[in-house]
Amino acid sequence: MKFVATAGDRSETVEVEREGGRYRLRLGGEVWAVDARRTADGAYSLLIDGVAYVADVSVEGGRCVVEVGGETHVVEVEEATRHVIRTSGAAPAAHGAQTLKAPLPGRITHVAVRPGDRVKAGDALLVIEAMKMENEFTATAAGTVAEVRVQPGQAVNAGDVLVVIG
C-alpha cells in the first residue's frame, strides 16, 4: 500500500508491503526490512535492517508525533490516493489562469460548466469517479471558462487537461 508522509514542507511517498509479520518499506530508491512490534500503548519496538529502535508514537491534531533516538518528528501520513486528490486539481497559473488536470485515472460523471461561463472561487467545475469515490473539483479563483475538454462518461488518465479557465 502506498502512503504519503509529510514532515514540515517535505512530502515523500512510502510504499509498505507486509511479508508475514514483517514489513518492507520503499522510500525513494531505498528499501528497508522492518520488524515492528507494539510493546505498550503508543510504544513500538522496531528492528530496521538489523538495527533496534524504540519509538513512542502519539497522535496530536491529526499528526503523528514520533519520538525515537532522542529526536521528535511530527509527521502527517495519508493514503497516497487521498493525498493526490487533496493536493491536485486546479492549479493557478500566470495571470490568474487555471488549468484543471486529472489527478488520477477515472471517469467523468458530471460537468458543471461550459466555455464562456463565469465562475468564482469554490464553484463546482466537474466530478470524477475514481476508485469508487466521487471527487468534485472546484475553481480556485474567479474567471471565465475558456475550454472544457471532457464530457460525462469519458474516461481520463492522470495529467489529462479537463478544464481551462482564463
C-alpha positions in Angstrom: 0.0 0.0 0.0 1.3 3.5 -0.8 1.2 6.4 1.7 2.5 10.0 1.6 4.3 11.1 4.7 4.7 14.9 5.2 7.1 16.4 7.7 7.2 20.2 7.5 7.1 21.2 3.9 8.6 17.9 2.6 6.4 15.0 1.4 7.6 11.6 0.4 5.8 8.5 -1.0 6.3 5.4 1.2 5.3 2.0 -0.2 4.6 -0.6 2.5 4.3 -4.3 1.9 3.5 -6.8 4.6 5.5 -10.0 4.4 4.3 -12.3 7.2 4.8 -10.5 10.5 7.4 -8.1 8.9 7.2 -5.1 6.6 9.1 -4.0 3.5 9.3 -0.2 3.2 10.3 1.6 0.0 11.1 5.3 0.2 12.6 6.8 -2.9 15.3 4.4 -4.1 15.8 2.8 -0.7 14.2 -0.3 0.7 14.2 -1.4 4.3 13.2 -4.6 6.0 11.3 -3.7 9.2 10.0 -5.8 12.1 7.6 -3.7 14.1 6.1 -4.8 17.4 3.8 -2.9 19.7 5.1 -3.2 23.2 2.7 -0.9 25.0 0.1 1.7 24.2 2.0 4.1 21.9 5.3 2.3 22.2 6.9 0.3 19.5 10.0 -1.9 19.2 11.5 -1.6 15.7 14.1 -3.7 14.0 15.1 -1.9 10.8 17.7 -3.7 8.7 19.1 -5.4 11.9 19.3 -2.2 14.0 16.9 -1.9 17.0 14.9 1.2 17.9 12.2 2.1 20.4 9.6 4.6 19.2 6.9 6.4 21.1 4.1 7.4 18.9 1.2 9.7 19.7 -1.4 11.5 17.7 -1.9 15.2 18.2 -4.1 17.3 15.9 -4.3 14.5 13.3 -0.5 14.3 13.1 1.8 11.5 14.4 4.4 12.7 16.9 7.2 10.1 16.8 10.0 10.1 19.4 12.9 7.9 18.5 16.6 8.1 19.3 16.2 11.3 21.4 14.6 13.1 18.4 11.0 14.1 17.9 9.4 14.1 14.4 5.9 15.4 13.6 4.6 13.5 10.5 1.3 13.6 8.7 0.5 10.3 7.0 -2.2 9.7 4.5 -3.1 7.1 1.9 -1.4 8.1 -1.4 -4.6 8.4 -3.5 -6.2 10.7 -0.9 -3.1 12.8 -1.0 -3.2 13.1 -4.8 -6.9 14.0 -4.8 -6.4 16.6 -2.0 -3.3 18.3 -3.5 -4.1 18.1 -7.2 -6.7 19.7 -9.4 -7.0 23.3 -10.5 -3.6 24.9 -10.2 -3.2 28.7 -10.5 -1.1 29.7 -13.5 0.2 33.0 -14.8 -2.2 36.0 -14.9 -4.9 34.2 -12.9 -5.4 31.4 -15.5 -6.3 27.9 -14.1 -5.8 24.5 -15.7 -7.6 21.7 -14.1 -5.8 18.4 -14.7 -7.0 14.9 -13.7 -5.0 13.9 -10.5 -5.5 10.2 -11.2 -7.3 7.9 -13.7 -11.1 7.9 -13.5 -14.4 8.6 -15.3 -16.1 12.0 -15.6 -19.6 11.7 -14.1 -20.7 15.4 -14.2 -19.5 18.6 -15.9 -21.0 21.7 -14.4 -19.6 24.4 -16.7 -19.4 25.3 -20.4 -17.0 27.5 -22.3 -17.9 31.2 -21.6 -19.3 30.5 -18.2 -18.1 32.9 -15.4 -17.0 31.1 -12.2 -15.9 32.3 -8.8 -13.6 30.5 -6.4 -15.3 27.4 -5.0 -17.7 27.0 -7.9 -18.1 23.3 -9.0 -16.4 22.5 -12.3 -16.8 18.7 -12.6 -16.9 15.4 -10.8 -14.5 12.5 -11.4 -15.3 9.0 -10.1 -12.1 7.2 -9.2 -11.6 4.1 -7.0 -15.3 4.0 -6.2 -15.3 7.6 -4.9 -16.8 10.7 -6.5 -14.5 13.7 -6.3 -15.8 17.2 -7.0 -13.3 19.7 -8.4 -13.9 23.4 -7.9 -12.4 26.7 -9.3 -9.6 28.1 -7.2 -10.2 31.7 -8.4 -12.7 33.7 -10.4 -12.5 33.7 -14.2 -14.2 32.7 -17.4 -14.2 29.1 -18.6 -12.1 29.0 -21.8 -12.2 25.3 -22.6 -14.0 22.2 -21.4 -12.1 19.2 -22.8 -14.2 16.4 -21.3 -17.8 15.2 -21.2 -19.8 12.9 -18.8 -18.9 9.2 -19.2 -15.5 9.9 -20.6 -12.5 8.1 -19.1 -9.5 10.2 -18.2 -5.9 9.5 -17.3 -3.8 11.2 -14.7 -2.5 14.5 -16.1 -5.2 14.9 -18.7 -6.3 18.6 -19.0 -10.0 18.8 -18.2 -10.9 22.5 -17.9 -9.1 25.7 -18.7 -10.2 28.9 -17.0 -8.8 32.3 -18.3 
